[in-house]
Structures are given as C-alpha cells and as structure tokens.
Amino acid sequence: MLLSLYLNLAACYLKIKDCENALAACNEALILHPLNVKALYRRSRCRIAKWDAGLKDFKLAINDLNLAHEIDPDLSPVTKELKKIKKEYI
C-alpha cells in the first residue's frame, strides 16, 4: 500500500512539474521495491526534466530507463522514452 502511495505521489508531482518532490517519492518507492518499473520510469522522467533545466542527471536517467527496460522490455513507455533520448540527446 505504501508503494502505491509513493508511486501516485510521484505521478501527481510530475503532472504539476514538481520534479524535486516527484524524485523524492520515486526514491522512497524504490527503497520499498528496488526494481519497480514505474518508479524507475518516473524517476527517469524527473531526471530528464532536471537535465533539460541544466542539471547533470542525464546519465542517471538513462541508467533508470535501461534498468526498467531490462526488467520489462515490453513496456511501451520505457521503450519509447529510451528511443527518444537516444535520438535527441545522444
């Protein structure tokens, strides 16, 4: 139940572009379940947003996406985000 709370908090914070709190919620979710694909994906989105703002979280975002892709290679949003990043930023 606590995992769902953190995942939902992260989604809400992402929606209002509050990346700091979204990142914190994702980190809490990953403490509870280190291989949670939703938490990894949402954390990567936070890190990409922070990177776009000029901070240095880009490699960490790619690491999160790669791990999420390894866990669930059929998850479409993760695959799309990886392709997008590789096309736009690499």
Buried (B, 14 or more C-beta within 10 A) or exposed (E): EEBEEBBEBBBEBBEEEBBEBBBBBBBBBBEBBEEBBBBBBBBBBBBBBBBEEEEEBBEBBBBBBBBBBEEBEEBEBBBEBBEEBEEEEE
